[in-house]
Amino acid sequence: MSVPLYQAKAELFRLLGHPVRIRVLELLQDGPTPVRDLLAAIDVEPTGLSQHLAVLRRSGLVSAQRDGATVVYALAGGQVAGLLRAARELLTEKLSGQNELLSELRGEKAETGA
């Protein structure tokens, strides 16, 4: 039995709904990264990072490769980076609208002396 597309999308967004997972994906945009470097860049306990990496790996968003005693993670495809860019663009658009409103409000205060 197949899952409706809207439900699959909701599951993807739930998966991405944690700041640590988003941060991991952002860091991996720069290329494959050893776990120790991810730990150094993210304020999280090693066990917590391990759990988040396992979720991302099971979902197919990241891949892991062992290099001796080191595990190196990488984005599984370019679509993940595209999704993060789209999120940045949406947030930029939203926040710039808020800045315009704030500027208007500040200008209105100056004009009315209030």
C-alpha positions as CSV (number, residue, x, y, z in Angstrom):
1,M,0.0,0.0,0.0
2,S,1.6,3.3,-1.1
3,V,1.7,6.4,1.0
4,P,0.0,9.6,-0.4
5,L,2.6,12.2,-1.6
6,Y,1.4,14.8,0.9
7,Q,2.0,12.3,3.7
8,A,5.5,11.4,2.5
9,K,6.3,15.2,2.3
10,A,5.0,15.7,5.8
11,E,7.3,12.8,7.0
12,L,10.3,14.4,5.3
13,F,9.6,17.8,7.0
14,R,9.1,16.0,10.4
15,L,12.5,14.4,9.8
16,L,14.1,17.8,9.1
17,G,12.3,19.3,12.1
18,H,15.2,19.3,14.5
19,P,17.9,22.0,14.6
20,V,20.8,19.5,15.0
21,R,19.8,17.6,11.8
22,I,19.5,20.9,9.9
23,R,22.9,21.9,11.1
24,V,24.5,18.6,10.2
25,L,23.0,18.9,6.7
26,E,24.4,22.5,6.4
27,L,27.8,21.4,7.4
28,L,27.8,18.5,5.0
29,Q,27.2,20.9,2.1
30,D,30.9,21.7,2.3
31,G,31.7,18.1,1.6
32,P,32.2,14.8,3.4
33,T,32.9,15.4,7.1
34,P,34.3,13.2,9.8
35,V,32.1,12.8,12.9
36,R,34.7,14.5,15.1
37,D,34.5,17.6,13.0
38,L,30.7,17.6,13.2
39,L,30.9,17.2,17.0
40,A,33.3,20.2,17.2
41,A,30.9,22.4,15.1
42,I,27.7,21.4,16.9
43,D,26.9,21.8,20.6
44,V,25.5,18.4,21.2
45,E,26.6,15.3,23.1
46,P,28.2,12.5,21.1
47,T,25.3,10.1,21.7
48,G,22.8,12.7,20.6
49,L,24.7,13.4,17.4
50,S,25.0,9.7,16.8
51,Q,21.2,9.4,17.0
52,H,20.6,12.3,14.7
53,L,23.1,10.9,12.2
54,A,21.4,7.5,12.3
55,V,18.0,9.1,11.5
56,L,19.5,11.0,8.6
57,R,21.3,7.9,7.3
58,R,18.1,5.7,7.6
59,S,16.2,8.3,5.7
60,G,18.7,8.3,2.9
61,L,19.6,12.0,3.2
62,V,23.2,11.2,4.2
63,S,25.7,8.4,3.6
64,A,28.4,7.1,5.9
65,Q,31.7,5.6,5.0
66,R,34.3,4.2,7.4
67,D,37.9,5.3,6.9
68,G,39.8,3.3,9.5
69,A,38.5,4.3,12.9
70,T,36.8,7.4,11.5
71,V,33.3,7.6,10.1
72,V,32.9,10.2,7.4
73,Y,29.4,11.5,6.5
74,A,28.3,13.1,3.2
75,L,25.1,14.3,1.7
76,A,23.5,11.5,-0.3
77,G,22.5,13.8,-3.2
78,G,22.4,17.4,-4.4
79,Q,18.7,17.7,-3.8
80,V,19.3,18.1,-0.1
81,A,21.5,21.1,-0.7
82,G,18.8,22.5,-3.0
83,L,16.2,22.1,-0.3
84,L,18.4,24.0,2.2
85,R,18.9,26.8,-0.3
86,A,15.1,27.0,-0.9
87,A,14.5,27.2,2.9
88,R,17.1,30.0,3.1
89,E,15.4,31.9,0.3
90,L,12.0,31.5,1.9
91,L,13.3,32.8,5.2
92,T,15.2,35.7,3.5
93,E,12.0,36.7,1.8
94,K,9.9,36.4,4.9
95,L,12.4,38.4,7.0
96,S,12.9,41.1,4.4
97,G,9.2,41.7,4.5
98,Q,9.3,42.1,8.3
99,N,12.2,44.6,7.9
100,E,10.2,46.6,5.5
101,L,7.3,46.7,7.9
102,L,9.6,47.6,10.8
103,S,11.1,50.5,8.6
104,E,7.6,51.7,7.8
105,L,6.6,51.6,11.5
106,R,9.8,53.5,12.5
107,G,9.2,56.1,9.8
108,E,5.6,56.5,10.9
109,K,6.7,57.2,14.5
110,A,9.2,59.8,13.3
111,E,6.5,61.6,11.2
112,T,3.9,61.6,14.0
113,G,6.3,62.3,16.8
114,A,4.8,59.4,18.7
